[in-house]
Amino acid sequence: MVPETYLKHIENTDGLFEIRVLSRSDIFRIFCFFDEGNLIIIGNGFQKKSQKTPKTEIDKALTIKREYEEQKQKS
């Protein structure tokens, strides 16, 4: 079990999670998702400068997830 402080499900995103990383006084977010329950696929990341996660970053992560799943189905 990983505390929500470090790994949080993003609501209304169909399986997208946010990894939270603190480095000195900077906060970084990295989006990820699970493949078949065990493999974690790392997507995009960004430096968080406000309390709310920018929708553009979530959309980018969902695009990466969709492209990954499409490529996996082809192979």
DRENVO-9051 format. One record per atom (N, C-alpha, C, O, CB): residue in three letters; residue number from 1; atom name; x, y, z. Coordinates in Angstrom, 3 decimals. Glycine has a CB too. Layout:
REM DRENVO-9051
+-----+-----+------+----------+----------+----------+
| res |   n | atom |       px |       py |       pz |
+-----+-----+------+----------+----------+----------+
| ALA | NUM |   CA |        X |        Y |        Z |
...
+-----+-----+------+----------+----------+----------+
This chain:
REM DRENVO-9051
+-----+-----+------+----------+----------+----------+
| res |   n | atom |       px |       py |       pz |
+-----+-----+------+----------+----------+----------+
| MET |   1 |    N |    0.841 |   -1.178 |    0.000 |
| MET |   1 |   CA |    0.000 |    0.000 |    0.000 |
| MET |   1 |    C |    0.893 |    1.250 |    0.000 |
| MET |   1 |    O |    1.825 |    1.370 |    0.795 |
| MET |   1 |   CB |   -0.961 |   -0.007 |    1.226 |
| VAL |   2 |    N |    0.585 |    2.157 |   -0.898 |
| VAL |   2 |   CA |    1.314 |    3.422 |   -0.987 |
| VAL |   2 |    C |    0.386 |    4.527 |   -0.483 |
| VAL |   2 |    O |   -0.748 |    4.634 |   -0.949 |
| VAL |   2 |   CB |    1.802 |    3.708 |   -2.464 |
| PRO |   3 |    N |    0.849 |    5.349 |    0.459 |
| PRO |   3 |   CA |   -0.006 |    6.425 |    0.964 |
| PRO |   3 |    C |   -0.409 |    7.403 |   -0.137 |
| PRO |   3 |    O |    0.345 |    7.634 |   -1.082 |
| PRO |   3 |   CB |    0.704 |    7.175 |    2.079 |
| GLU |   4 |    N |   -1.597 |    7.969 |   -0.005 |
| GLU |   4 |   CA |   -2.101 |    8.926 |   -0.978 |
| GLU |   4 |    C |   -1.210 |   10.158 |   -1.080 |
| GLU |   4 |    O |   -1.288 |   10.894 |   -2.063 |
| GLU |   4 |   CB |   -3.510 |    9.339 |   -0.619 |
| THR |   5 |    N |   -0.379 |   10.388 |   -0.097 |
| THR |   5 |   CA |    0.575 |   11.496 |   -0.145 |
| THR |   5 |    C |    1.498 |   11.366 |   -1.349 |
| THR |   5 |    O |    1.948 |   12.370 |   -1.901 |
| THR |   5 |   CB |    1.399 |   11.553 |    1.146 |
| TYR |   6 |    N |    1.783 |   10.116 |   -1.763 |
| TYR |   6 |   CA |    2.738 |    9.870 |   -2.836 |
| TYR |   6 |    C |    2.107 |    9.393 |   -4.144 |
| TYR |   6 |    O |    2.660 |    9.622 |   -5.220 |
| TYR |   6 |   CB |    3.733 |    8.865 |   -2.382 |
| LEU |   7 |    N |    0.959 |    8.736 |   -4.055 |
| LEU |   7 |   CA |    0.311 |    8.182 |   -5.240 |
| LEU |   7 |    C |   -1.190 |    8.346 |   -5.089 |
| LEU |   7 |    O |   -1.791 |    7.807 |   -4.160 |
| LEU |   7 |   CB |    0.689 |    6.685 |   -5.448 |
| LYS |   8 |    N |   -1.795 |    9.097 |   -6.008 |
| LYS |   8 |   CA |   -3.214 |    9.414 |   -5.888 |
| LYS |   8 |    C |   -3.928 |    9.173 |   -7.218 |
| LYS |   8 |    O |   -3.438 |    9.559 |   -8.279 |
| LYS |   8 |   CB |   -3.406 |   10.874 |   -5.432 |
| HIS |   9 |    N |   -5.093 |    8.529 |   -7.142 |
| HIS |   9 |   CA |   -5.924 |    8.337 |   -8.337 |
| HIS |   9 |    C |   -6.530 |    9.675 |   -8.729 |
| HIS |   9 |    O |   -7.030 |   10.408 |   -7.875 |
| HIS |   9 |   CB |   -7.043 |    7.273 |   -8.087 |
| ILE |  10 |    N |   -6.488 |    9.996 |  -10.010 |
| ILE |  10 |   CA |   -7.089 |   11.218 |  -10.518 |
| ILE |  10 |    C |   -8.533 |   10.898 |  -10.888 |
| ILE |  10 |    O |   -8.782 |   10.051 |  -11.746 |
| ILE |  10 |   CB |   -6.292 |   11.787 |  -11.747 |
| GLU |  11 |    N |   -9.463 |   11.557 |  -10.259 |
| GLU |  11 |   CA |  -10.883 |   11.282 |  -10.463 |
| GLU |  11 |    C |  -11.298 |   11.535 |  -11.908 |
| GLU |  11 |    O |  -10.783 |   12.431 |  -12.576 |
| GLU |  11 |   CB |  -11.726 |   12.135 |   -9.522 |
| ASN |  12 |    N |  -12.244 |   10.721 |  -12.369 |
| ASN |  12 |   CA |  -12.833 |   10.839 |  -13.710 |
| ASN |  12 |    C |  -11.822 |   10.703 |  -14.836 |
| ASN |  12 |    O |  -11.946 |   11.375 |  -15.860 |
| ASN |  12 |   CB |  -13.531 |   12.157 |  -13.840 |
| THR |  13 |    N |  -10.810 |    9.832 |  -14.662 |
| THR |  13 |   CA |   -9.780 |    9.688 |  -15.705 |
| THR |  13 |    C |   -9.566 |    8.250 |  -16.146 |
| THR |  13 |    O |   -8.644 |    7.992 |  -16.920 |
| THR |  13 |   CB |   -8.475 |   10.248 |  -15.214 |
| ASP |  14 |    N |  -10.362 |    7.317 |  -15.695 |
| ASP |  14 |   CA |  -10.247 |    5.925 |  -16.141 |
| ASP |  14 |    C |   -8.856 |    5.333 |  -15.910 |
| ASP |  14 |    O |   -8.205 |    4.874 |  -16.849 |
| ASP |  14 |   CB |  -10.594 |    5.831 |  -17.607 |
| GLY |  15 |    N |   -8.408 |    5.348 |  -14.651 |
| GLY |  15 |   CA |   -7.177 |    4.653 |  -14.309 |
| GLY |  15 |    C |   -5.900 |    5.466 |  -14.306 |
| GLY |  15 |    O |   -4.811 |    4.894 |  -14.285 |
| GLY |  15 |   CB |   -7.004 |    3.565 |  -15.216 |
| LEU |  16 |    N |   -6.003 |    6.777 |  -14.327 |
| LEU |  16 |   CA |   -4.814 |    7.622 |  -14.308 |
| LEU |  16 |    C |   -4.468 |    7.974 |  -12.859 |
| LEU |  16 |    O |   -5.340 |    8.327 |  -12.065 |
| LEU |  16 |   CB |   -5.035 |    8.911 |  -15.155 |
| PHE |  17 |    N |   -3.174 |    7.871 |  -12.533 |
| PHE |  17 |   CA |   -2.693 |    8.191 |  -11.196 |
| PHE |  17 |    C |   -1.656 |    9.296 |  -11.269 |
| PHE |  17 |    O |   -1.075 |    9.552 |  -12.324 |
| PHE |  17 |   CB |   -2.106 |    6.948 |  -10.512 |
| GLU |  18 |    N |   -1.430 |    9.945 |  -10.136 |
| GLU |  18 |   CA |   -0.453 |   11.024 |  -10.042 |
| GLU |  18 |    C |    0.556 |   10.667 |   -8.946 |
| GLU |  18 |    O |    0.186 |   10.466 |   -7.789 |
| GLU |  18 |   CB |   -1.151 |   12.399 |   -9.745 |
| ILE |  19 |    N |    1.825 |   10.592 |   -9.328 |
| ILE |  19 |   CA |    2.907 |   10.380 |   -8.371 |
| ILE |  19 |    C |    3.358 |   11.760 |   -7.918 |
| ILE |  19 |    O |    3.586 |   12.645 |   -8.743 |
| ILE |  19 |   CB |    4.103 |    9.547 |   -8.999 |
| ARG |  20 |    N |    3.487 |   11.944 |   -6.617 |
| ARG |  20 |   CA |    3.889 |   13.242 |   -6.074 |
| ARG |  20 |    C |    5.320 |   13.153 |   -5.561 |
| ARG |  20 |    O |    5.654 |   12.272 |   -4.769 |
| ARG |  20 |   CB |    2.927 |   13.696 |   -4.940 |
| VAL |  21 |    N |    6.154 |   14.070 |   -6.017 |
| VAL |  21 |   CA |    7.561 |   14.081 |   -5.636 |
| VAL |  21 |    C |    7.914 |   15.466 |   -5.114 |
| VAL |  21 |    O |    7.628 |   16.477 |   -5.754 |
| VAL |  21 |   CB |    8.473 |   13.690 |   -6.834 |
| LEU |  22 |    N |    8.539 |   15.496 |   -3.945 |
| LEU |  22 |   CA |    8.992 |   16.752 |   -3.353 |
| LEU |  22 |    C |   10.515 |   16.762 |   -3.390 |
| LEU |  22 |    O |   11.163 |   15.849 |   -2.878 |
| LEU |  22 |   CB |    8.455 |   16.925 |   -1.885 |
| SER |  23 |    N |   11.079 |   17.799 |   -3.998 |
| SER |  23 |   CA |   12.523 |   17.969 |   -4.068 |
| SER |  23 |    C |   12.855 |   19.366 |   -3.566 |
| SER |  23 |    O |   12.585 |   20.364 |   -4.233 |
| SER |  23 |   CB |   13.057 |   17.748 |   -5.523 |
| ARG |  24 |    N |   13.435 |   19.417 |   -2.399 |
| ARG |  24 |   CA |   13.685 |   20.686 |   -1.712 |
| ARG |  24 |    C |   12.357 |   21.410 |   -1.540 |
| ARG |  24 |    O |   11.471 |   20.899 |   -0.856 |
| ARG |  24 |   CB |   14.707 |   21.571 |   -2.501 |
| SER |  25 |    N |   12.196 |   22.567 |   -2.132 |
| SER |  25 |   CA |   10.924 |   23.285 |   -1.997 |
| SER |  25 |    C |   10.059 |   23.164 |   -3.247 |
| SER |  25 |    O |    9.003 |   23.791 |   -3.330 |
| SER |  25 |   CB |   11.183 |   24.752 |   -1.697 |
| ASP |  26 |    N |   10.497 |   22.360 |   -4.223 |
| ASP |  26 |   CA |    9.751 |   22.187 |   -5.466 |
| ASP |  26 |    C |    8.892 |   20.929 |   -5.399 |
| ASP |  26 |    O |    9.286 |   19.922 |   -4.811 |
| ASP |  26 |   CB |   10.710 |   22.116 |   -6.668 |
| ILE |  27 |    N |    7.722 |   21.005 |   -6.005 |
| ILE |  27 |   CA |    6.814 |   19.863 |   -6.074 |
| ILE |  27 |    C |    6.658 |   19.465 |   -7.539 |
| ILE |  27 |    O |    6.391 |   20.303 |   -8.400 |
| ILE |  27 |   CB |    5.424 |   20.197 |   -5.427 |
| PHE |  28 |    N |    6.830 |   18.173 |   -7.804 |
| PHE |  28 |   CA |    6.680 |   17.647 |   -9.150 |
| PHE |  28 |    C |    5.578 |   16.603 |   -9.157 |
| PHE |  28 |    O |    5.371 |   15.897 |   -8.169 |
| PHE |  28 |   CB |    8.007 |   17.048 |   -9.664 |
| ARG |  29 |    N |    4.870 |   16.509 |  -10.279 |
| ARG |  29 |   CA |    3.828 |   15.517 |  -10.467 |
| ARG |  29 |    C |    4.167 |   14.714 |  -11.715 |
| ARG |  29 |    O |    4.557 |   15.265 |  -12.744 |
| ARG |  29 |   CB |    2.420 |   16.183 |  -10.583 |
| ILE |  30 |    N |    4.010 |   13.406 |  -11.600 |
| ILE |  30 |   CA |    4.249 |   12.505 |  -12.713 |
| ILE |  30 |    C |    3.007 |   11.635 |  -12.858 |
| ILE |  30 |    O |    2.578 |   10.983 |  -11.906 |
| ILE |  30 |   CB |    5.546 |   11.637 |  -12.493 |
| PHE |  31 |    N |    2.437 |   11.633 |  -14.052 |
| PHE |  31 |   CA |    1.257 |   10.814 |  -14.284 |
| PHE |  31 |    C |    1.677 |    9.403 |  -14.667 |
| PHE |  31 |    O |    2.681 |    9.200 |  -15.349 |
| PHE |  31 |   CB |    0.366 |   11.433 |  -15.379 |
| CYS |  32 |    N |    0.894 |    8.438 |  -14.219 |
| CYS |  32 |   CA |    1.162 |    7.045 |  -14.535 |
| CYS |  32 |    C |   -0.151 |    6.275 |  -14.581 |
| CYS |  32 |    O |   -1.203 |    6.775 |  -14.186 |
| CYS |  32 |   CB |    2.129 |    6.421 |  -13.504 |
| PHE |  33 |    N |   -0.059 |    5.043 |  -15.076 |
| PHE |  33 |   CA |   -1.204 |    4.135 |  -15.077 |
| PHE |  33 |    C |   -0.676 |    2.711 |  -15.020 |
| PHE |  33 |    O |    0.501 |    2.461 |  -15.279 |
| PHE |  33 |   CB |   -2.108 |    4.351 |  -16.336 |
| PHE |  34 |    N |   -1.551 |    1.790 |  -14.682 |
| PHE |  34 |   CA |   -1.167 |    0.396 |  -14.524 |
| PHE |  34 |    C |   -1.522 |   -0.398 |  -15.771 |
| PHE |  34 |    O |   -2.564 |   -0.177 |  -16.387 |
| PHE |  34 |   CB |   -1.843 |   -0.214 |  -13.294 |
| ASP |  35 |    N |   -0.643 |   -1.321 |  -16.134 |
| ASP |  35 |   CA |   -0.884 |   -2.231 |  -17.240 |
| ASP |  35 |    C |   -0.989 |   -3.631 |  -16.658 |
| ASP |  35 |    O |   -0.019 |   -4.155 |  -16.112 |
| ASP |  35 |   CB |    0.247 |   -2.139 |  -18.324 |
| GLU |  36 |    N |   -2.145 |   -4.228 |  -16.773 |
| GLU |  36 |   CA |   -2.417 |   -5.574 |  -16.270 |
| GLU |  36 |    C |   -2.143 |   -5.704 |  -14.779 |
| GLU |  36 |    O |   -1.779 |   -6.782 |  -14.309 |
| GLU |  36 |   CB |   -1.589 |   -6.584 |  -17.026 |
| GLY |  37 |    N |   -2.313 |   -4.622 |  -14.032 |
| GLY |  37 |   CA |   -2.248 |   -4.681 |  -12.580 |
| GLY |  37 |    C |   -0.873 |   -4.616 |  -11.946 |
| GLY |  37 |    O |   -0.768 |   -4.214 |  -10.787 |
| GLY |  37 |   CB |   -2.879 |   -5.889 |  -12.147 |
| ASN |  38 |    N |    0.185 |   -4.992 |  -12.647 |
| ASN |  38 |   CA |    1.507 |   -5.048 |  -12.032 |
| ASN |  38 |    C |    2.514 |   -4.067 |  -12.605 |
| ASN |  38 |    O |    3.386 |   -3.582 |  -11.884 |
| ASN |  38 |   CB |    2.046 |   -6.414 |  -12.162 |
| LEU |  39 |    N |    2.407 |   -3.776 |  -13.866 |
| LEU |  39 |   CA |    3.363 |   -2.905 |  -14.542 |
| LEU |  39 |    C |    2.880 |   -1.462 |  -14.481 |
| LEU |  39 |    O |    1.745 |   -1.168 |  -14.858 |
| LEU |  39 |   CB |    3.567 |   -3.348 |  -16.007 |
| ILE |  40 |    N |    3.732 |   -0.565 |  -14.010 |
| ILE |  40 |   CA |    3.380 |    0.851 |  -13.947 |
| ILE |  40 |    C |    4.006 |    1.552 |  -15.146 |
| ILE |  40 |    O |    5.217 |    1.485 |  -15.355 |
| ILE |  40 |   CB |    3.856 |    1.499 |  -12.603 |
| ILE |  41 |    N |    3.168 |    2.224 |  -15.929 |
| ILE |  41 |   CA |    3.622 |    2.963 |  -17.098 |
| ILE |  41 |    C |    3.702 |    4.429 |  -16.703 |
| ILE |  41 |    O |    2.704 |    5.021 |  -16.293 |
| ILE |  41 |   CB |    2.669 |    2.750 |  -18.329 |
| ILE |  42 |    N |    4.885 |    5.013 |  -16.825 |
| ILE |  42 |   CA |    5.105 |    6.416 |  -16.482 |
| ILE |  42 |    C |    4.815 |    7.263 |  -17.717 |
| ILE |  42 |    O |    5.327 |    6.987 |  -18.802 |
| ILE |  42 |   CB |    6.564 |    6.654 |  -15.965 |
| GLY |  43 |    N |    4.002 |    8.283 |  -17.549 |
| GLY |  43 |   CA |    3.654 |    9.181 |  -18.652 |
| GLY |  43 |    C |    4.411 |   10.484 |  -18.538 |
| GLY |  43 |    O |    5.635 |   10.490 |  -18.406 |
| GLY |  43 |   CB |    2.150 |    9.451 |  -18.680 |
| ASN |  44 |    N |    3.696 |   11.575 |  -18.588 |
| ASN |  44 |   CA |    4.314 |   12.897 |  -18.531 |
| ASN |  44 |    C |    4.410 |   13.408 |  -17.102 |
| ASN |  44 |    O |    3.717 |   12.923 |  -16.207 |
| ASN |  44 |   CB |    3.529 |   13.884 |  -19.382 |
| GLY |  45 |    N |    5.266 |   14.381 |  -16.903 |
| GLY |  45 |   CA |    5.424 |   15.007 |  -15.598 |
| GLY |  45 |    C |    5.567 |   16.507 |  -15.753 |
| GLY |  45 |    O |    5.835 |   17.011 |  -16.844 |
| GLY |  45 |   CB |    6.632 |   14.428 |  -14.859 |
| PHE |  46 |    N |    5.386 |   17.210 |  -14.656 |
| PHE |  46 |   CA |    5.500 |   18.666 |  -14.681 |
| PHE |  46 |    C |    5.769 |   19.174 |  -13.279 |
| PHE |  46 |    O |    5.541 |   18.464 |  -12.300 |
| PHE |  46 |   CB |    4.222 |   19.315 |  -15.258 |
| GLN |  47 |    N |    6.248 |   20.391 |  -13.183 |
| GLN |  47 |   CA |    6.460 |   21.024 |  -11.886 |
| GLN |  47 |    C |    5.165 |   21.719 |  -11.489 |
| GLN |  47 |    O |    4.621 |   22.526 |  -12.242 |
| GLN |  47 |   CB |    7.658 |   22.034 |  -11.927 |
| LYS |  48 |    N |    4.691 |   21.401 |  -10.319 |
| LYS |  48 |   CA |    3.426 |   21.960 |   -9.860 |
| LYS |  48 |    C |    3.666 |   23.323 |   -9.229 |
| LYS |  48 |    O |    4.484 |   23.472 |   -8.321 |
| LYS |  48 |   CB |    2.737 |   21.011 |   -8.856 |
| LYS |  49 |    N |    2.931 |   24.322 |   -9.734 |
| LYS |  49 |   CA |    3.101 |   25.685 |   -9.234 |
| LYS |  49 |    C |    1.825 |   26.228 |   -8.608 |
| LYS |  49 |    O |    1.826 |   27.313 |   -8.026 |
| LYS |  49 |   CB |    3.549 |   26.600 |  -10.355 |
| SER |  50 |    N |    0.733 |   25.474 |   -8.728 |
| SER |  50 |   CA |   -0.525 |   25.917 |   -8.126 |
| SER |  50 |    C |   -1.183 |   24.726 |   -7.449 |
| SER |  50 |    O |   -0.728 |   23.592 |   -7.602 |
| SER |  50 |   CB |   -1.476 |   26.547 |   -9.192 |
| GLN |  51 |    N |   -2.234 |   24.973 |   -6.713 |
| GLN |  51 |   CA |   -2.904 |   23.912 |   -5.970 |
| GLN |  51 |    C |   -3.626 |   22.937 |   -6.904 |
| GLN |  51 |    O |   -3.678 |   21.737 |   -6.636 |
| GLN |  51 |   CB |   -3.893 |   24.513 |   -4.975 |
| LYS |  52 |    N |   -4.176 |   23.453 |   -7.986 |
| LYS |  52 |   CA |   -4.955 |   22.627 |   -8.903 |
| LYS |  52 |    C |   -4.079 |   22.112 |  -10.044 |
| LYS |  52 |    O |   -3.254 |   22.846 |  -10.589 |
| LYS |  52 |   CB |   -6.145 |   23.422 |   -9.462 |
| THR |  53 |    N |   -4.271 |   20.840 |  -10.395 |
| THR |  53 |   CA |   -3.539 |   20.254 |  -11.511 |
| THR |  53 |    C |   -4.106 |   20.796 |  -12.823 |
| THR |  53 |    O |   -5.312 |   20.712 |  -13.051 |
| THR |  53 |   CB |   -3.617 |   18.699 |  -11.473 |
| PRO |  54 |    N |   -3.245 |   21.356 |  -13.696 |
| PRO |  54 |   CA |   -3.729 |   21.919 |  -14.961 |
| PRO |  54 |    C |   -4.397 |   20.862 |  -15.847 |
| PRO |  54 |    O |   -3.870 |   19.762 |  -16.014 |
| PRO |  54 |   CB |   -2.573 |   22.568 |  -15.717 |
| LYS |  55 |    N |   -5.541 |   21.198 |  -16.404 |
| LYS |  55 |   CA |   -6.282 |   20.286 |  -17.269 |
| LYS |  55 |    C |   -5.459 |   19.889 |  -18.485 |
| LYS |  55 |    O |   -5.574 |   18.760 |  -18.962 |
| LYS |  55 |   CB |   -7.594 |   20.923 |  -17.712 |
| THR |  56 |    N |   -4.636 |   20.788 |  -18.994 |
| THR |  56 |   CA |   -3.810 |   20.459 |  -20.158 |
| THR |  56 |    C |   -2.849 |   19.305 |  -19.855 |
| THR |  56 |    O |   -2.583 |   18.470 |  -20.719 |
| THR |  56 |   CB |   -3.019 |   21.693 |  -20.612 |
| GLU |  57 |    N |   -2.335 |   19.264 |  -18.631 |
| GLU |  57 |   CA |   -1.424 |   18.184 |  -18.240 |
| GLU |  57 |    C |   -2.175 |   16.859 |  -18.117 |
| GLU |  57 |    O |   -1.654 |   15.814 |  -18.504 |
| GLU |  57 |   CB |   -0.726 |   18.523 |  -16.910 |
| ILE |  58 |    N |   -3.381 |   16.896 |  -17.586 |
| ILE |  58 |   CA |   -4.206 |   15.686 |  -17.488 |
| ILE |  58 |    C |   -4.549 |   15.189 |  -18.888 |
| ILE |  58 |    O |   -4.470 |   13.990 |  -19.157 |
| ILE |  58 |   CB |   -5.504 |   15.961 |  -16.671 |
| ASP |  59 |    N |   -4.927 |   16.097 |  -19.777 |
| ASP |  59 |   CA |   -5.255 |   15.714 |  -21.155 |
| ASP |  59 |    C |   -4.054 |   15.082 |  -21.854 |
| ASP |  59 |    O |   -4.202 |   14.106 |  -22.591 |
| ASP |  59 |   CB |   -5.739 |   16.936 |  -21.949 |
| LYS |  60 |    N |   -2.874 |   15.635 |  -21.624 |
| LYS |  60 |   CA |   -1.651 |   15.086 |  -22.214 |
| LYS |  60 |    C |   -1.413 |   13.659 |  -21.699 |
| LYS |  60 |    O |   -1.054 |   12.771 |  -22.471 |
| LYS |  60 |   CB |   -0.430 |   15.995 |  -21.888 |
| ALA |  61 |    N |   -1.610 |   13.447 |  -20.409 |
| ALA |  61 |   CA |   -1.422 |   12.123 |  -19.814 |
| ALA |  61 |    C |   -2.441 |   11.127 |  -20.366 |
| ALA |  61 |    O |   -2.097 |    9.975 |  -20.630 |
| ALA |  61 |   CB |   -1.535 |   12.202 |  -18.282 |
| LEU |  62 |    N |   -3.680 |   11.556 |  -20.540 |
| LEU |  62 |   CA |   -4.702 |   10.675 |  -21.098 |
| LEU |  62 |    C |   -4.401 |   10.320 |  -22.548 |
| LEU |  62 |    O |   -4.688 |    9.203 |  -22.978 |
| LEU |  62 |   CB |   -6.074 |   11.328 |  -20.997 |
| THR |  63 |    N |   -3.832 |   11.241 |  -23.302 |
| THR |  63 |   CA |   -3.418 |   10.963 |  -24.681 |
| THR |  63 |    C |   -2.312 |    9.917 |  -24.701 |
| THR |  63 |    O |   -2.340 |    8.997 |  -25.518 |
| THR |  63 |   CB |   -2.945 |   12.255 |  -25.381 |
| ILE |  64 |    N |   -1.343 |   10.053 |  -23.809 |
| ILE |  64 |   CA |   -0.249 |    9.073 |  -23.708 |
| ILE |  64 |    C |   -0.811 |    7.699 |  -23.359 |
| ILE |  64 |    O |   -0.403 |    6.694 |  -23.941 |
| ILE |  64 |   CB |    0.795 |    9.516 |  -22.643 |
| LYS |  65 |    N |   -1.729 |    7.653 |  -22.425 |
| LYS |  65 |   CA |   -2.355 |    6.389 |  -22.003 |
| LYS |  65 |    C |   -3.105 |    5.756 |  -23.171 |
| LYS |  65 |    O |   -2.954 |    4.560 |  -23.420 |
| LYS |  65 |   CB |   -3.321 |    6.623 |  -20.809 |
| ARG |  66 |    N |   -3.899 |    6.523 |  -23.880 |
| ARG |  66 |   CA |   -4.676 |    6.016 |  -25.009 |
| ARG |  66 |    C |   -3.739 |    5.488 |  -26.104 |
| ARG |  66 |    O |   -3.973 |    4.410 |  -26.651 |
| ARG |  66 |   CB |   -5.599 |    7.125 |  -25.574 |
| GLU |  67 |    N |   -2.674 |    6.249 |  -26.426 |
| GLU |  67 |   CA |   -1.724 |    5.812 |  -27.449 |
| GLU |  67 |    C |   -1.009 |    4.519 |  -27.039 |
| GLU |  67 |    O |   -0.779 |    3.642 |  -27.873 |
| GLU |  67 |   CB |   -0.696 |    6.916 |  -27.718 |
| TYR |  68 |    N |   -0.665 |    4.406 |  -25.780 |
| TYR |  68 |   CA |   -0.021 |    3.200 |  -25.277 |
| TYR |  68 |    C |   -0.943 |    1.998 |  -25.468 |
| TYR |  68 |    O |   -0.526 |    0.949 |  -25.960 |
| TYR |  68 |   CB |    0.357 |    3.364 |  -23.787 |
| GLU |  69 |    N |   -2.204 |    2.171 |  -25.070 |
| GLU |  69 |   CA |   -3.165 |    1.065 |  -25.173 |
| GLU |  69 |    C |   -3.431 |    0.688 |  -26.621 |
| GLU |  69 |    O |   -3.599 |   -0.492 |  -26.929 |
| GLU |  69 |   CB |   -4.478 |    1.437 |  -24.488 |
| GLU |  70 |    N |   -3.473 |    1.671 |  -27.516 |
| GLU |  70 |   CA |   -3.668 |    1.385 |  -28.943 |
| GLU |  70 |    C |   -2.479 |    0.614 |  -29.511 |
| GLU |  70 |    O |   -2.673 |   -0.345 |  -30.257 |
| GLU |  70 |   CB |   -3.876 |    2.693 |  -29.732 |
| GLN |  71 |    N |   -1.260 |    1.013 |  -29.175 |
| GLN |  71 |   CA |   -0.060 |    0.321 |  -29.652 |
| GLN |  71 |    C |    0.016 |   -1.091 |  -29.099 |
| GLN |  71 |    O |    0.456 |   -2.006 |  -29.795 |
| GLN |  71 |   CB |    1.197 |    1.099 |  -29.265 |
| LYS |  72 |    N |   -0.404 |   -1.280 |  -27.868 |
| LYS |  72 |   CA |   -0.367 |   -2.596 |  -27.257 |
| LYS |  72 |    C |   -1.334 |   -3.534 |  -27.954 |
| LYS |  72 |    O |   -1.022 |   -4.711 |  -28.137 |
| LYS |  72 |   CB |   -0.693 |   -2.507 |  -25.770 |
| GLN |  73 |    N |   -2.492 |   -3.044 |  -28.345 |
| GLN |  73 |   CA |   -3.472 |   -3.881 |  -29.044 |
| GLN |  73 |    C |   -2.965 |   -4.305 |  -30.424 |
| GLN |  73 |    O |   -3.294 |   -5.389 |  -30.905 |
| GLN |  73 |   CB |   -4.802 |   -3.133 |  -29.185 |
| LYS |  74 |    N |   -2.168 |   -3.450 |  -31.053 |
| LYS |  74 |   CA |   -1.635 |   -3.762 |  -32.387 |
| LYS |  74 |    C |   -0.581 |   -4.850 |  -32.345 |
| LYS |  74 |    O |   -0.404 |   -5.579 |  -33.321 |
| LYS |  74 |   CB |   -1.048 |   -2.520 |  -33.022 |
| SER |  75 |    N |    0.123 |   -4.970 |  -31.224 |
| SER |  75 |   CA |    1.217 |   -5.946 |  -31.166 |
| SER |  75 |    C |    0.812 |   -7.262 |  -30.572 |
| SER |  75 |    O |    1.636 |   -8.170 |  -30.464 |
| SER |  75 |   CB |    2.350 |   -5.397 |  -30.384 |
+-----+-----+------+----------+----------+----------+
